[in-house]
């Protein structure tokens, strides 16, 4: 809409003097519609709460997107590191580690008992050292 049209909203044109009442009603209705749209646009600009909610939703969406991207990058780096360790570790050491893990799984109860005993001894020793 140009400036000239804005300044003459609702003002009859020179040829409208001979307009029929139906044409005048149509013109009034168009002017009301334009005025209603203008008021809605101004109300939307003045509604700070709605603007803040929209901005908050946009920022939240960006944060979720960024978090997913960072998680994906971390996952990729972890996989690369695991592959690098696997490639650099000698085969005999990998076999021994696998064997140790198998033995540990088979003997969980004795290992847990030994671990609990060590922790208890450390706690007793620490409490005696404070006295």
N, CA, C and O atoms as a DFTB+ gen file, in Angstrom:
524 C
 N C O
     1  1       0.854      -1.160       0.000
     2  2       0.000       0.000       0.000
     3  2       0.903       1.227       0.000
     4  3       1.826       1.307       0.811
     5  1       0.656       2.198      -0.903
     6  2       1.501       3.388      -0.947
     7  2       1.002       4.440       0.036
     8  3      -0.084       4.315       0.603
     9  1       1.815       5.482       0.228
    10  2       1.467       6.522       1.203
    11  2       0.191       7.261       0.809
    12  3      -0.608       7.638       1.667
    13  1       0.004       7.464      -0.503
    14  2      -1.178       8.176      -0.963
    15  2      -2.441       7.404      -0.589
    16  3      -3.431       7.993      -0.153
    17  1      -2.401       6.087      -0.761
    18  2      -3.571       5.280      -0.426
    19  2      -3.836       5.294       1.070
    20  3      -4.989       5.234       1.497
    21  1      -2.775       5.374       1.874
    22  2      -2.958       5.400       3.332
    23  2      -3.621       6.685       3.806
    24  3      -4.437       6.675       4.728
    25  1      -3.266       7.773       3.172
    26  2      -3.803       9.052       3.634
    27  2      -5.233       9.279       3.187
    28  3      -5.933      10.130       3.735
    29  1      -5.670       8.518       2.190
    30  2      -7.015       8.722       1.673
    31  2      -7.935       7.539       1.959
    32  3      -8.927       7.339       1.259
    33  1      -7.614       6.765       2.974
    34  2      -8.476       5.639       3.325
    35  2      -9.807       6.175       3.808
    36  3      -9.872       7.021       4.700
    37  1     -10.859       5.670       3.208
    38  2     -12.197       6.052       3.648
    39  2     -12.680       7.375       3.095
    40  3     -13.835       7.742       3.310
    41  1     -11.832       8.100       2.392
    42  2     -12.293       9.363       1.816
    43  2     -12.848       9.083       0.435
    44  3     -12.241       8.349      -0.345
    45  1     -13.941       9.633       0.143
    46  2     -14.552       9.364      -1.160
    47  2     -13.729       9.966      -2.285
    48  3     -13.167      11.051      -2.138
    49  1     -13.660       9.275      -3.389
    50  2     -12.955       9.782      -4.557
    51  2     -13.872      10.751      -5.291
    52  3     -15.083      10.747      -5.067
    53  1     -13.311      11.577      -6.161
    54  2     -14.154      12.568      -6.853
    55  2     -15.291      11.919      -7.629
    56  3     -16.369      12.500      -7.750
    57  1     -15.063      10.731      -8.152
    58  2     -16.128      10.101      -8.932
    59  2     -17.169       9.446      -8.035
    60  3     -18.215       9.009      -8.514
    61  1     -16.884       9.374      -6.717
    62  2     -17.808       8.690      -5.828
    63  2     -19.036       9.506      -5.480
    64  3     -19.967       8.995      -4.858
    65  1     -19.047      10.749      -5.868
    66  2     -20.229      11.568      -5.603
    67  2     -21.440      10.985      -6.307
    68  3     -22.569      11.116      -5.834
    69  1     -21.199      10.345      -7.433
    70  2     -22.309       9.758      -8.169
    71  2     -22.442       8.275      -7.870
    72  3     -23.189       7.576      -8.555
    73  1     -21.708       7.763      -6.828
    74  2     -21.754       6.348      -6.486
    75  2     -23.102       5.996      -5.900
    76  3     -23.786       6.815      -5.286
    77  1     -23.454       4.743      -6.115
    78  2     -24.720       4.269      -5.579
    79  2     -24.516       3.890      -4.108
    80  3     -23.381       3.728      -3.660
    81  1     -25.600       3.750      -3.370
    82  2     -25.489       3.359      -1.964
    83  2     -24.821       1.996      -1.800
    84  3     -24.124       1.780      -0.809
    85  1     -25.009       1.089      -2.725
    86  2     -24.379      -0.235      -2.644
    87  2     -22.862      -0.120      -2.769
    88  3     -22.109      -0.791      -2.063
    89  1     -22.428       0.761      -3.697
    90  2     -20.982       0.967      -3.862
    91  2     -20.393       1.606      -2.610
    92  3     -19.293       1.254      -2.183
    93  1     -21.126       2.540      -2.029
    94  2     -20.651       3.186      -0.800
    95  2     -20.564       2.175       0.338
    96  3     -19.608       2.195       1.113
    97  1     -21.572       1.276       0.446
    98  2     -21.521       0.245       1.477
    99  2     -20.317      -0.671       1.277
   100  3     -19.639      -1.034       2.238
   101  1     -20.053      -1.045       0.016
   102  2     -18.892      -1.886      -0.294
   103  2     -17.602      -1.185       0.109
   104  3     -16.698      -1.795       0.680
   105  1     -17.532       0.118      -0.200
   106  2     -16.342       0.888       0.143
   107  2     -16.181       0.966       1.660
   108  3     -15.065       0.846       2.165
   109  1     -17.255       1.159       2.381
   110  2     -17.221       1.220       3.842
   111  2     -16.778      -0.135       4.393
   112  3     -15.977      -0.202       5.325
   113  1     -17.303      -1.206       3.813
   114  2     -16.942      -2.554       4.272
   115  2     -15.451      -2.831       4.036
   116  3     -14.775      -3.383       4.904
   117  1     -14.945      -2.447       2.861
   118  2     -13.503      -2.620       2.580
   119  2     -12.655      -1.810       3.556
   120  3     -11.629      -2.276       4.050
   121  1     -13.110      -0.591       3.818
   122  2     -12.371       0.274       4.746
   123  2     -12.364      -0.337       6.145
   124  3     -11.344      -0.292       6.833
   125  1     -13.491      -0.906       6.569
   126  2     -13.562      -1.568       7.879
   127  2     -12.626      -2.769       7.933
   128  3     -11.928      -2.978       8.925
   129  1     -12.615      -3.559       6.854
   130  2     -11.708      -4.715       6.804
   131  2     -10.255      -4.280       6.906
   132  3      -9.471      -4.865       7.653
   133  1      -9.900      -3.234       6.138
   134  2      -8.518      -2.733       6.179
   135  2      -8.172      -2.217       7.574
   136  3      -7.077      -2.454       8.084
   137  1      -9.111      -1.517       8.171
   138  2      -8.887      -0.987       9.516
   139  2      -8.740      -2.125      10.526
   140  3      -7.887      -2.062      11.411
   141  1      -9.575      -3.171      10.395
   142  2      -9.463      -4.330      11.290
   143  2      -8.120      -5.026      11.142
   144  3      -7.516      -5.428      12.136
   145  1      -7.647      -5.173       9.905
   146  2      -6.337      -5.800       9.675
   147  2      -5.219      -4.946      10.268
   148  3      -4.268      -5.464      10.853
   149  1      -5.347      -3.647      10.111
   150  2      -4.328      -2.738      10.671
   151  2      -4.311      -2.832      12.196
   152  3      -3.243      -2.858      12.807
   153  1      -5.473      -2.882      12.798
   154  2      -5.557      -2.981      14.265
   155  2      -4.969      -4.305      14.742
   156  3      -4.242      -4.339      15.735
   157  1      -5.280      -5.397      14.037
   158  2      -4.719      -6.702      14.411
   159  2      -3.196      -6.695      14.316
   160  3      -2.515      -7.245      15.182
   161  1      -2.660      -6.070      13.261
   162  2      -1.208      -6.004      13.096
   163  2      -0.583      -5.201      14.237
   164  3       0.444      -5.593      14.791
   165  1      -1.207      -4.083      14.581
   166  2      -0.681      -3.263      15.681
   167  2      -0.790      -3.994      17.010
   168  3       0.120      -3.910      17.835
   169  1      -1.883      -4.705      17.230
   170  2      -2.047      -5.466      18.477
   171  2      -0.990      -6.565      18.565
   172  3      -0.445      -6.826      19.637
   173  1      -0.705      -7.203      17.436
   174  2       0.336      -8.242      17.421
   175  2       1.704      -7.678      17.771
   176  3       2.485      -8.317      18.476
   177  1       1.993      -6.470      17.274
   178  2       3.276      -5.841      17.588
   179  2       3.345      -5.402      19.047
   180  3       4.426      -5.365      19.636
   181  1       2.210      -5.074      19.625
   182  2       2.179      -4.597      21.011
   183  2       2.106      -5.743      22.018
   184  3       2.299      -5.513      23.212
   185  1       1.836      -6.957      21.575
   186  2       1.702      -8.102      22.485
   187  2       3.095      -8.660      22.815
   188  3       3.572      -9.591      22.167
   189  1       3.719      -8.090      23.805
   190  2       5.082      -8.458      24.199
   191  2       5.126      -9.893      24.715
   192  3       6.078     -10.623      24.438
   193  1       4.106     -10.299      25.460
   194  2       4.076     -11.645      26.039
   195  2       4.094     -12.698      24.933
   196  3       4.833     -13.678      25.027
   197  1       3.294     -12.508      23.892
   198  2       3.253     -13.468      22.781
   199  2       4.587     -13.478      22.038
   200  3       5.072     -14.536      21.636
   201  1       5.172     -12.305      21.859
   202  2       6.476     -12.224      21.185
   203  2       7.532     -12.949      22.000
   204  3       8.385     -13.639      21.442
   205  1       7.480     -12.797      23.318
   206  2       8.460     -13.465      24.181
   207  2       8.284     -14.979      24.107
   208  3       9.270     -15.715      24.085
   209  1       7.043     -15.448      24.068
   210  2       6.787     -16.890      23.956
   211  2       7.314     -17.427      22.633
   212  3       7.923     -18.496      22.593
   213  1       7.083     -16.693      21.557
   214  2       7.582     -17.116      20.242
   215  2       9.103     -17.179      20.241
   216  3       9.695     -18.137      19.744
   217  1       9.724     -16.156      20.800
   218  2      11.183     -16.111      20.849
   219  2      11.714     -17.251      21.716
   220  3      12.708     -17.890      21.372
   221  1      11.042     -17.504      22.847
   222  2      11.449     -18.583      23.747
   223  2      11.344     -19.933      23.047
   224  3      12.237     -20.770      23.175
   225  1      10.272     -20.146      22.317
   226  2      10.092     -21.402      21.582
   227  2      11.169     -21.554      20.518
   228  3      11.687     -22.651      20.308
   229  1      11.506     -20.467      19.852
   230  2      12.543     -20.523      18.821
   231  2      13.903     -20.845      19.434
   232  3      14.650     -21.663      18.897
   233  1      14.224     -20.205      20.552
   234  2      15.505     -20.445      21.217
   235  2      15.562     -21.885      21.741
   236  3      16.600     -22.541      21.649
   237  1      14.450     -22.368      22.287
   238  2      14.395     -23.744      22.787
   239  2      14.616     -24.732      21.643
   240  3      15.353     -25.707      21.786
   241  1      13.982     -24.473      20.530
   242  2      14.174     -25.335      19.362
   243  2      15.620     -25.357      18.902
   244  3      16.157     -26.411      18.561
   245  1      16.248     -24.190      18.893
   246  2      17.662     -24.114      18.503
   247  2      18.528     -24.858      19.500
   248  3      19.479     -25.534      19.107
   249  1      18.215     -24.744      20.796
   250  2      19.012     -25.424      21.820
   251  2      18.892     -26.940      21.687
   252  3      19.884     -27.659      21.808
   253  1      17.680     -27.422      21.438
   254  2      17.470     -28.861      21.268
   255  2      18.242     -29.357      20.045
   256  3      18.882     -30.407      20.077
   257  1      18.165     -28.582      18.980
   258  2      18.874     -28.932      17.747
   259  2      20.386     -28.981      17.989
   260  3      21.066     -29.908      17.550
   261  1      20.893     -27.980      18.685
   262  2      22.331     -27.897      18.974
   263  2      22.765     -29.049      19.883
   264  3      23.826     -29.639      19.676
   265  1      21.947     -29.369      20.887
   266  2      22.272     -30.469      21.800
   267  2      22.331     -31.792      21.048
   268  3      23.209     -32.617      21.302
   269  1      21.407     -31.991      20.134
   270  2      21.414     -33.227      19.347
   271  2      22.665     -33.298      18.473
   272  3      23.263     -34.363      18.315
   273  1      23.051     -32.165      17.913
   274  2      24.243     -32.127      17.069
   275  2      25.498     -32.419      17.893
   276  3      26.364     -33.180      17.462
   277  1      25.592     -31.816      19.072
   278  2      26.753     -32.043      19.938
   279  2      26.795     -33.498      20.403
   280  3      27.866     -34.103      20.441
   281  1      25.643     -34.061      20.757
   282  2      25.598     -35.469      21.173
   283  2      26.053     -36.378      20.045
   284  3      26.755     -37.362      20.279
   285  1      25.660     -36.056      18.838
   286  2      26.081     -36.852      17.686
   287  2      27.594     -36.742      17.478
   288  3      28.257     -37.734      17.175
   289  1      28.133     -35.538      17.642
   290  2      29.590     -35.356      17.509
   291  2      30.337     -36.139      18.583
   292  3      31.364     -36.756      18.303
   293  1      29.821     -36.116      19.815
   294  2      30.464     -36.855      20.910
   295  2      30.427     -38.347      20.615
   296  3      31.416     -39.049      20.829
   297  1      29.295     -38.833      20.127
   298  2      29.169     -40.244      19.791
   299  2      30.193     -40.638      18.708
   300  3      30.831     -41.686      18.799
   301  1      30.336     -39.800      17.707
   302  2      31.303     -40.073      16.646
   303  2      32.730     -40.092      17.188
   304  3      33.513     -40.974      16.838
   305  1      33.072     -39.124      18.039
   306  2      34.424     -39.060      18.618
   307  2      34.687     -40.284      19.494
   308  3      35.788     -40.835      19.480
   309  1      33.673     -40.709      20.259
   310  2      33.837     -41.884      21.104
   311  2      34.105     -43.115      20.250
   312  3      34.981     -43.920      20.567
   313  1      33.359     -43.257      19.183
   314  2      33.569     -44.399      18.293
   315  2      34.951     -44.355      17.651
   316  3      35.603     -45.388      17.504
   317  1      35.395     -43.165      17.272
   318  2      36.733     -43.026      16.688
   319  2      37.805     -43.396      17.709
   320  3      38.772     -44.085      17.385
   321  1      37.624     -42.927      18.952
   322  2      38.604     -43.226      20.000
   323  2      38.647     -44.724      20.291
   324  3      39.722     -45.301      20.457
   325  1      37.470     -45.349      20.353
   326  2      37.425     -46.793      20.614
   327  2      38.109     -47.560      19.492
   328  3      38.836     -48.521      19.744
   329  1      37.880     -47.143      18.271
   330  2      38.519     -47.809      17.129
   331  2      40.024     -47.600      17.169
   332  3      40.785     -48.522      16.875
   333  1      40.462     -46.397      17.529
   334  2      41.900     -46.107      17.613
   335  2      42.560     -46.966      18.693
   336  3      43.634     -47.525      18.473
   337  1      41.919     -47.069      19.856
   338  2      42.463     -47.900      20.935
   339  2      42.524     -49.355      20.489
   340  3      43.512     -50.049      20.730
   341  1      41.477     -49.799      19.849
   342  2      41.439     -51.181      19.378
   343  2      42.542     -51.441      18.348
   344  3      43.161     -52.505      18.355
   345  1      42.783     -50.484      17.478
   346  2      43.820     -50.647      16.453
   347  2      45.226     -50.584      17.041
   348  3      46.131     -51.270      16.564
   349  1      45.415     -49.761      18.078
   350  2      46.751     -49.556      18.654
   351  2      47.119     -50.601      19.704
   352  3      48.300     -50.829      19.967
   353  1      46.109     -51.240      20.306
   354  2      46.371     -52.212      21.365
   355  2      46.850     -53.525      20.741
   356  3      46.216     -54.042      19.821
   357  1      47.962     -54.061      21.239
   358  2      48.464     -55.331      20.699
   359  2      47.454     -56.465      20.945
   360  3      46.721     -56.454      21.934
   361  1      47.432     -57.431      20.034
   362  2      46.487     -58.548      20.118
   363  2      46.643     -59.376      21.394
   364  3      45.633     -59.747      21.992
   365  1      47.872     -59.683      21.838
   366  2      47.985     -60.474      23.078
   367  2      47.362     -59.759      24.282
   368  3      46.749     -60.397      25.138
   369  1      47.521     -58.451      24.341
   370  2      46.932     -57.686      25.449
   371  2      45.405     -57.718      25.373
   372  3      44.742     -57.850      26.402
   373  1      44.846     -57.601      24.187
   374  2      43.393     -57.674      24.011
   375  2      42.869     -59.050      24.434
   376  3      41.806     -59.154      25.046
   377  1      43.613     -60.092      24.106
   378  2      43.202     -61.445      24.492
   379  2      43.228     -61.600      26.009
   380  3      42.317     -62.188      26.593
   381  1      44.273     -61.072      26.647
   382  2      44.375     -61.157      28.115
   383  2      43.241     -60.371      28.781
   384  3      42.655     -60.825      29.763
   385  1      42.941     -59.201      28.243
   386  2      41.862     -58.388      28.805
   387  2      40.527     -59.123      28.664
   388  3      39.718     -59.129      29.592
   389  1      40.305     -59.727      27.532
   390  2      39.080     -60.494      27.330
   391  2      38.987     -61.667      28.283
   392  3      37.919     -61.958      28.821
   393  1      40.114     -62.343      28.492
   394  2      40.150     -63.470      29.423
   395  2      39.896     -62.993      30.856
   396  3      39.156     -63.636      31.600
   397  1      40.505     -61.874      31.243
   398  2      40.317     -61.327      32.594
   399  2      38.850     -60.939      32.810
   400  3      38.293     -61.170      33.884
   401  1      38.235     -60.352      31.787
   402  2      36.824     -59.978      31.908
   403  2      35.950     -61.219      32.073
   404  3      34.994     -61.209      32.848
   405  1      36.274     -62.275      31.350
   406  2      35.505     -63.517      31.459
   407  2      35.646     -64.116      32.854
   408  3      34.657     -64.555      33.442
   409  1      36.869     -64.138      33.388
   410  2      37.105     -64.676      34.728
   411  2      36.370     -63.829      35.772
   412  3      35.774     -64.368      36.705
   413  1      36.416     -62.507      35.612
   414  2      35.747     -61.623      36.571
   415  2      34.241     -61.862      36.562
   416  3      33.613     -61.897      37.620
   417  1      33.657     -62.027      35.374
   418  2      32.212     -62.293      35.288
   419  2      31.860     -63.626      35.939
   420  3      30.803     -63.765      36.555
   421  1      32.742     -64.595      35.798
   422  2      32.469     -65.921      36.359
   423  2      32.598     -65.916      37.881
   424  3      31.954     -66.723      38.551
   425  1      33.412     -65.025      38.436
   426  2      33.684     -64.993      39.883
   427  2      33.243     -63.659      40.495
   428  3      34.021     -63.024      41.207
   429  1      32.048     -63.241      40.236
   430  2      31.571     -61.941      40.721
   431  2      31.491     -61.878      42.241
   432  3      31.923     -60.894      42.842
   433  1      30.955     -62.895      42.856
   434  2      30.735     -62.856      44.310
   435  2      32.054     -62.758      45.073
   436  3      32.167     -61.919      45.967
   437  1      33.055     -63.580      44.758
   438  2      34.321     -63.419      45.485
   439  2      34.983     -62.070      45.229
   440  3      35.571     -61.487      46.140
   441  1      34.893     -61.571      44.002
   442  2      35.481     -60.257      43.701
   443  2      34.759     -59.146      44.458
   444  3      35.402     -58.229      44.969
   445  1      33.453     -59.216      44.536
   446  2      32.703     -58.209      45.291
   447  2      33.044     -58.269      46.779
   448  3      33.148     -57.233      47.436
   449  1      33.216     -59.464      47.302
   450  2      33.569     -59.616      48.713
   451  2      34.945     -59.020      48.985
   452  3      35.130     -58.309      49.973
   453  1      35.902     -59.302      48.122
   454  2      37.254     -58.740      48.291
   455  2      37.201     -57.220      48.186
   456  3      37.836     -56.522      48.977
   457  1      36.444     -56.699      47.210
   458  2      36.317     -55.248      47.052
   459  2      35.695     -54.596      48.269
   460  3      36.166     -53.554      48.725
   461  1      34.640     -55.199      48.802
   462  2      33.984     -54.648      49.995
   463  2      34.927     -54.666      51.190
   464  3      34.933     -53.731      51.991
   465  1      35.730     -55.730      51.317
   466  2      36.687     -55.831      52.415
   467  2      37.738     -54.731      52.317
   468  3      38.083     -54.103      53.318
   469  1      38.240     -54.502      51.116
   470  2      39.251     -53.454      50.912
   471  2      38.673     -52.089      51.247
   472  3      39.332     -51.277      51.897
   473  1      37.459     -51.832      50.812
   474  2      36.823     -50.544      51.108
   475  2      36.632     -50.384      52.615
   476  3      36.887     -49.307      53.154
   477  1      36.192     -51.432      53.299
   478  2      35.996     -51.363      54.750
   479  2      37.315     -51.089      55.463
   480  3      37.367     -50.258      56.370
   481  1      38.383     -51.781      55.060
   482  2      39.689     -51.553      55.673
   483  2      40.169     -50.126      55.455
   484  3      40.720     -49.513      56.369
   485  1      39.970     -49.597      54.269
   486  2      40.373     -48.213      53.994
   487  2      39.584     -47.223      54.844
   488  3      40.145     -46.244      55.336
   489  1      38.298     -47.469      55.018
   490  2      37.482     -46.572      55.830
   491  2      37.898     -46.627      57.302
   492  3      37.955     -45.592      57.967
   493  1      38.187     -47.823      57.814
   494  2      38.638     -47.960      59.200
   495  2      39.971     -47.248      59.374
   496  3      40.161     -46.511      60.341
   497  1      40.869     -47.458      58.465
   498  2      42.203     -46.828      58.546
   499  2      42.073     -45.310      58.493
   500  3      42.772     -44.596      59.211
   501  1      41.183     -44.825      57.649
   502  2      41.002     -43.379      57.525
   503  2      40.406     -42.793      58.804
   504  3      40.825     -41.723      59.248
   505  1      39.425     -43.491      59.405
   506  2      38.803     -42.961      60.614
   507  2      39.797     -42.991      61.787
   508  3      39.752     -42.113      62.649
   509  1      40.683     -43.980      61.829
   510  2      41.696     -44.027      62.904
   511  2      42.751     -42.935      62.711
   512  3      43.316     -42.422      63.677
   513  1      43.001     -42.593      61.456
   514  2      44.002     -41.561      61.194
   515  2      43.546     -40.178      61.611
   516  3      44.384     -39.306      61.841
   517  1      42.289     -39.954      61.713
   518  2      41.748     -38.647      62.106
   519  2      41.814     -38.440      63.597
   520  3      41.784     -37.301      64.062
   521  1      41.902     -39.506      64.354
   522  2      41.898     -39.388      65.827
   523  2      43.191     -38.938      66.345
   524  3      43.353     -38.789      67.556
